[in-house]
Amino acid sequence: MAESPETSHVVGGVDTHKDLHVAAVVDQYDRVLGTESFPTTRHGYRLMLIWMRSFGDLQRVGIECSGSYGAGLLRYLQAAGIEVLEVVTAPDKQERRRRGKNDDFDAESAAHAAFTERRTVTPRSRDGMVESLRVLRVCRKTAVQARRIALQMIQTTIVCAPDRLREPLRKMTRMQLIRTLAAWRPDLTAFRQVEEAYRISLKSLARRYLELHDEIADLDEMIEAIVKDLAPELLDRTAIGLNSAAQLLLTAGDNPERLKSEASFAALCGVSPVPASSGKTVRHRLNRGGDRAANSAIHIIAIGRLRLDPRTQAYIAKRTAAGNSKLEAIRSLKRYIAREVFGIIMRRYKEINQTQIAACLLEGRPRFAIHQQAPRTGRG
């Protein structure tokens, strides 16, 4: 048990790893009170929380990698009512060169960051439908990659196959080819013969392709259902497809209220203007930071509207006539799209929140807004 500190308010920091988390605690004067390691299990999380609270009133905890190694700890602490901040950048390089690096130092650095509330952001909660959407999209992405590899292997194998096998396959469409190969019945006992080995290989690759094709179709149905539950209005807007809508929902997260404004969302998506002025020249350039997947989704929407939407075409023509380049005009367009998307997501989030609160009241359960952290009470 830790010794009783002089002060009652403490802040924690955690350096996360696969098997062990290293925790540190600082007091209200940002002095390190102790460091300790805990296993990455629910029992380990409970011991860590007890250990941190033994130093005093735990105000908040800073966690590194809350989206990967620290995801389980994040959910546990949030369920326990602890304010959690994500430490997003590495500590000062000069300080690291001076002190060196180990897990204790990293945990202490996370605690110092949580104490000063610098180099920190409110983490995305990972206990709602957006997290379900993320997991399904990751699964779909790997299935698409595997399907593409299977198709490439089929095409490569056919190129090298004996003429008697290759000739009948030349003029087939992709799916005709795949289904023909999958329907082959090679002699499995003759695998030592070259032609039969090619037949066995091509049939196996074709069956793999079809299985992955069906798996992707099933995942697409689930993803579409979640997107329609979360923000059906997104899919009704011009040039916003299923994949773009899903990515923008992932970027906003289950708790989009952590973003202070639509400008914060635009910066997160990498579409906020970056000043590039000099002298009498006043201009802005593209933002190369932010979530590049979200930036790509917004760019696809912008290009789609530029082709299909008369209002967008008129806007781009107006900006280019005013002296902007086409890229600068598209940058401005992407900023407006981010504003539109954020408004839709926030309106839908409030509707879902109010519906869940009403359901809690009808069932006689406590009235808690979903994914709402306790308000900050100041440092220390």
Residue pairs with C-beta under 8 A, 6 or more apart in sequence:
1 54
2 33
2 34
2 51
2 54
2 55
5 27
5 33
5 55
5 56
6 27
7 27
7 28
7 29
7 56
7 380
8 56
8 57
9 27
9 28
9 56
9 57
9 59
9 380
10 25
10 26
10 27
10 28
10 33
10 52
10 55
10 56
10 57
10 58
10 59
11 25
11 26
11 58
11 59
11 60
11 61
11 62
11 111
11 114
11 115
11 380
12 23
12 24
12 25
12 26
12 52
12 58
12 60
12 61
12 62
12 111
12 114
13 23
13 24
13 25
13 26
13 61
13 62
13 63
13 87
13 107
13 108
13 109
13 110
13 111
13 112
13 113
13 114
14 21
14 22
14 23
14 24
14 48
14 61
14 62
14 63
14 64
14 70
14 73
14 107
14 110
15 21
15 22
15 23
15 24
15 64
15 103
15 106
15 107
15 110
16 40
16 63
16 64
16 65
16 66
16 68
16 69
16 70
16 73
17 40
17 69
17 103
18 40
18 69
19 39
19 40
20 37
20 38
20 39
20 40
21 37
21 38
21 39
21 40
21 44
21 48
21 69
21 70
21 73
22 35
22 36
22 37
22 103
22 104
22 106
22 107
23 35
23 36
23 37
23 38
23 48
23 51
23 52
23 107
24 32
24 34
24 35
24 104
24 107
24 108
24 110
24 111
25 32
25 33
25 34
25 35
25 51
25 52
25 55
25 111
26 32
26 33
26 108
26 111
26 112
26 115
27 33
27 55
27 56
27 380
28 379
28 380
29 380
30 112
30 115
30 116
32 108
32 111
33 55
34 55
35 104
35 107
35 108
36 48
36 51
37 103
38 44
38 45
38 47
38 48
38 51
40 69
40 72
40 73
42 72
42 76
45 72
45 73
45 76
45 77
46 76
48 73
49 58
49 76
49 77
49 80
49 82
52 58
52 61
58 82
59 83
59 377
59 379
59 380
60 82
60 83
60 84
60 85
60 114
60 376
61 77
61 82
61 83
61 84
61 85
61 114
62 84
62 85
62 86
62 87
62 110
62 111
62 113
62 114
62 115
62 120
63 70
63 73
63 74
63 77
63 84
63 85
63 86
63 87
63 110
63 123
64 70
64 86
64 87
64 106
64 110
66 73
66 74
66 84
66 86
66 123
67 86
67 123
67 124
67 126
71 126
74 84
74 123
74 125
74 126
75 126
75 127
77 84
78 84
78 125
78 127
78 373
81 374
83 373
83 374
83 376
84 123
84 373
85 113
85 114
85 117
85 120
85 121
85 122
85 123
86 120
86 121
86 122
86 123
87 109
87 110
87 113
87 114
87 119
87 120
88 119
88 120
88 121
89 119
90 96
91 105
91 106
91 109
91 113
96 105
99 105
113 119
113 120
114 120
115 379
115 380
116 379
117 379
121 258
122 255
122 258
122 373
123 258
124 130
124 253
124 254
124 255
124 258
125 131
125 253
125 254
125 255
125 371
126 254
127 254
127 371
128 254
128 255
128 370
128 371
129 226
129 229
129 230
129 254
130 230
130 249
130 250
130 252
130 253
130 254
131 254
132 226
133 223
133 226
133 227
133 230
133 246
133 249
133 250
134 250
136 219
136 222
136 223
136 226
137 223
137 246
137 247
137 250
139 219
140 216
140 219
140 220
140 223
143 212
143 215
143 216
143 219
144 212
144 216
146 208
146 212
147 209
147 212
147 213
147 216
150 205
150 208
150 209
150 212
151 174
151 178
151 209
153 205
154 177
154 178
154 181
154 202
154 205
154 206
154 209
157 198
157 201
157 202
157 205
158 165
158 166
158 169
158 202
159 166
161 198
161 202
162 194
162 195
162 198
164 195
165 195
165 198
165 199
165 202
169 177
169 180
169 181
172 180
177 206
178 206
178 209
178 210
179 206
179 210
180 206
181 202
181 203
181 205
181 206
182 203
182 206
182 207
182 209
182 210
184 199
184 202
184 203
184 206
186 196
186 199
186 200
186 203
187 196
188 200
190 196
191 197
191 200
220 242
223 242
223 246
224 242
226 246
227 234
227 235
227 242
227 245
227 246
227 249
228 235
230 249
230 348
230 352
231 245
231 249
231 344
231 345
231 348
232 348
233 344
233 347
233 348
234 240
234 245
234 248
234 249
234 341
234 344
234 345
235 241
235 242
235 245
237 340
237 344
238 304
238 305
238 308
238 309
239 300
239 301
239 302
239 303
239 304
239 305
239 308
239 309
240 301
240 341
241 300
241 304
243 297
244 297
244 298
244 300
244 301
247 293
247 294
247 296
247 297
248 269
248 294
248 297
248 298
248 341
248 345
249 345
250 293
250 294
251 265
251 268
251 269
251 291
251 293
251 294
252 259
252 265
252 342
252 345
254 370
254 371
255 371
255 372
256 265
256 342
256 345
256 346
256 349
257 346
257 349
257 371
257 372
259 265
259 268
259 342
262 338
262 339
262 342
262 343
263 272
265 338
265 341
265 342
266 272
266 335
266 338
266 339
266 342
267 287
267 289
267 290
268 290
268 291
268 294
269 290
269 291
269 294
269 295
269 298
269 338
270 287
270 288
270 289
270 290
270 291
270 292
270 294
270 295
271 287
271 290
271 295
271 298
271 331
271 334
271 335
271 337
271 338
272 287
272 290
272 335
273 284
273 285
273 287
273 331
273 332
273 335
274 284
274 285
274 286
274 287
275 284
276 283
276 284
276 285
277 283
277 284
283 328
284 328
284 331
285 328
285 331
286 327
286 331
287 295
295 334
298 334
298 337
298 338
298 341
299 330
299 334
301 337
302 312
302 330
302 333
302 334
302 337
303 330
305 312
305 333
305 337
306 312
306 313
306 316
306 330
306 333
312 333
315 329
315 333
316 326
316 329
316 330
316 333
319 328
319 329
319 332
320 326
320 329
324 332
352 370
353 369
353 370
356 370
357 367
357 368
357 369
360 366
360 367
360 368
361 367
